[in-house]
Amino acid sequence: VADSSQLVPAIGSGIVPAYGMGSSMVGESSVLSVAPVAGDLAETIETRLSGEMKTVVDDLKNPVEVYEFVKNNFDYESYYGSKKGAIGTFSQKSGNDYDQASLLIGLFRYKGIPARYVSGVIEVSSEMAMDWTGTESGEAAFNVLKMMGVPCNALTDGGAVSGVLMEHTWVEAYVPYDNYRGIGDVSGDSVWVPLDPSFKG
């Protein structure tokens, strides 16, 4: 049975929302540097790529193609935290929000594009939660997310679960945006653009 009495999820330690990304965010506004830093291009355990992965990304021409490769080829799984990293997500063709973010960040950094994790609390519709969890009701989706350890809170309307507040991790990439909006000519000033490959469709 859905329990909507728990506290609103807290921001995970070490990863925070960046740059005041909207009223749906909960927690600190930002502790990240607005300018890219060395860590935004560094390889980590979670973002490490195999030779096969580098061969695949070598064929992708721009940041949009890199993002769409991850979004369109990797299934979402409901669990909490980093379990597979980029290599495991790539080899198993699936991962949760954090692991798909690790894959996207690894591919971006390999291409010389600064990229960061961002984490916060998001609101998803019951339909999206059902799609992610493979369930047939908002209540069942909420219960699956809870069972898998995802910090979440049910939103109800007329006694039914209408949505879920949940901790979630996504990516910000530092890309030229003015002229090309991710495609074509890469001139123009770069900005941090939020990208979430775990949202499908």
VOGU-3710 file (C-alpha; in Angstrom, 3 decimals, decimal comma):
1> vadssqlvpa> 0,000/0,000/0,000  1,369/3,414/-0,938  2,641/5,389/2,013  2,673/9,129/1,304  3,552/10,149/4,859  7,340/9,962/4,540  9,500/13,046/4,269  10,296/14,649/0,944  13,549/13,043/-0,288  16,762/14,824/0,624
11> igsgivpayg> 19,512/15,662/-1,818  22,147/12,940/-1,941  25,563/13,827/-0,558  28,249/14,900/-2,979  25,926/15,722/-5,887  23,781/18,826/-5,800  21,404/20,704/-8,098  23,190/23,277/-10,239  22,417/26,828/-11,239  18,859/27,224/-9,898
21> mgssmvgess> 17,248/24,792/-12,315  13,655/25,498/-11,366  11,080/25,471/-8,618  10,735/21,681/-8,696  14,213/21,329/-7,228  14,654/20,830/-3,506  17,829/21,618/-1,611  20,810/23,885/-2,146  20,849/26,087/-5,251  24,446/25,345/-6,258
31> vlsvapvagd> 27,935/24,674/-5,012  29,292/23,846/-8,459  31,546/26,201/-10,375  29,842/27,905/-13,314  33,025/27,498/-15,358  34,177/23,955/-16,207  36,913/22,545/-13,979  39,417/19,732/-14,541  37,115/17,204/-12,886  34,482/17,823/-15,559
41> laetietrls> 36,751/16,056/-18,053  38,316/13,463/-15,725  37,836/9,732/-16,068  36,485/8,109/-12,893  35,616/4,539/-11,947  31,987/5,195/-12,871  32,709/6,961/-16,189  35,530/4,726/-17,473  35,060/3,476/-21,065  36,180/0,279/-22,748
51> gemktvvddl> 37,865/0,205/-26,168  34,588/-0,935/-27,754  32,735/2,010/-26,234  35,327/4,457/-27,547  34,966/2,987/-31,039  31,199/3,518/-30,909  31,436/7,128/-29,706  34,113/7,935/-32,300  31,354/7,649/-34,933  29,070/10,154/-33,176
61> knpvevyefv> 29,486/13,632/-34,630  28,069/16,030/-32,006  26,712/16,193/-28,438  23,124/15,559/-29,542  24,104/12,307/-31,246  25,971/11,215/-28,105  22,937/11,997/-25,936  20,489/10,285/-28,314  22,709/7,195/-28,463  22,352/6,709/-24,706
71> knnfdyesyy> 18,697/7,740/-24,545  17,599/5,491/-27,411  19,663/2,354/-26,781  19,616/1,726/-23,031  16,606/0,605/-20,985  15,727/2,125/-17,618  15,942/-0,077/-14,505  14,499/0,789/-11,091  17,190/0,699/-8,409  19,033/3,297/-6,367
81> gskkgaigtf> 22,573/4,576/-6,690  25,539/3,585/-8,828  25,750/-0,175/-9,410  27,010/-0,707/-12,956  28,976/2,347/-14,008  29,405/3,227/-17,673  30,936/-0,110/-18,699  28,293/-2,258/-16,989  25,477/-0,104/-18,343  26,893/-0,344/-21,860
91> sqksgndydq> 27,418/-4,112/-21,740  23,991/-4,848/-20,209  22,149/-2,235/-22,339  20,345/-0,982/-19,236  20,774/1,037/-16,063  19,036/3,397/-13,679  19,251/7,181/-13,858  22,653/7,322/-12,136  24,282/4,635/-14,270  22,904/6,043/-17,527
101> aslliglfry> 24,242/9,431/-16,413  27,651/7,805/-15,817  27,609/6,393/-19,340  26,628/9,714/-20,908  29,218/11,621/-18,871  31,921/9,115/-19,814  31,106/9,459/-23,515  30,990/13,253/-23,329  34,287/13,504/-21,453  35,975/11,155/-23,921
111> kgiparyvsg> 34,829/13,524/-26,701  36,333/16,483/-24,807  32,961/17,834/-23,636  32,865/18,875/-19,944  30,055/17,039/-18,158  28,798/16,729/-14,568  26,386/14,793/-12,426  23,456/16,746/-11,035  21,032/15,304/-8,507  17,824/16,525/-6,961
121> vievssemam> 14,195/15,712/-6,322  11,955/15,460/-9,378  8,222/14,965/-9,813  7,130/12,308/-12,281  3,604/11,434/-13,324  2,115/8,109/-12,322  2,235/7,171/-16,027  5,985/7,773/-16,198  6,541/5,895/-12,946  4,466/3,000/-14,312
131> dwtgtesgea> 6,479/2,997/-17,545  9,787/2,977/-15,646  8,737/0,152/-13,327  6,628/-1,951/-15,713  3,616/-1,741/-13,405  -0,059/-1,052/-14,072  -0,941/1,495/-11,402  0,608/4,529/-9,777  0,473/2,822/-6,394  2,289/-0,256/-7,678
141> afnvlkmmgv> 4,933/1,931/-9,349  5,501/3,855/-6,121  5,795/0,633/-4,119  8,314/-0,843/-6,586  10,464/2,303/-6,401  10,362/2,148/-2,599  11,181/-1,559/-2,588  14,193/-0,920/-4,844  15,518/1,640/-2,357  14,734/4,810/-4,301
151> pcnaltdgga> 13,957/7,655/-1,836  10,496/8,740/-2,939  7,179/10,174/-1,812  3,758/9,447/-3,324  1,556/12,282/-4,554  -2,129/11,515/-4,247  -5,304/12,858/-5,796  -8,651/11,576/-4,576  -6,940/8,711/-2,766  -5,066/7,500/-5,867
161> vsgvlmehtw> -1,359/7,901/-6,533  -1,112/10,593/-9,214  2,660/11,023/-9,232  5,890/10,425/-7,385  8,507/12,749/-5,899  11,831/10,955/-6,103  15,569/11,465/-5,925  17,035/11,475/-9,403  20,387/12,019/-11,100  20,975/13,546/-14,531
171> veayvpydny> 23,745/15,253/-16,501  24,825/18,777/-17,343  27,082/19,139/-20,391  28,992/22,294/-21,299  28,256/22,789/-24,989  28,059/25,657/-27,500  24,371/26,535/-27,563  23,829/29,881/-29,296  24,058/28,984/-32,946  23,709/25,274/-33,190
181> rgigdvsgds> 21,696/24,093/-30,164  23,651/20,857/-30,155  23,694/20,185/-33,911  25,811/21,436/-36,792  28,066/24,479/-36,438  29,720/24,403/-33,025  30,378/28,118/-32,779  28,947/30,326/-30,049  29,266/30,570/-26,297  29,054/27,363/-24,290
191> vwvpldpsfk> 26,506/26,914/-21,500  25,604/24,099/-19,115  22,691/22,179/-20,669  20,710/19,682/-18,555  20,285/16,253/-20,202  18,527/13,173/-18,825  18,918/10,006/-20,918  16,777/7,965/-18,522  13,615/9,764/-19,695  12,582/7,795/-22,775
201> g> 10,094/8,544/-25,527
//
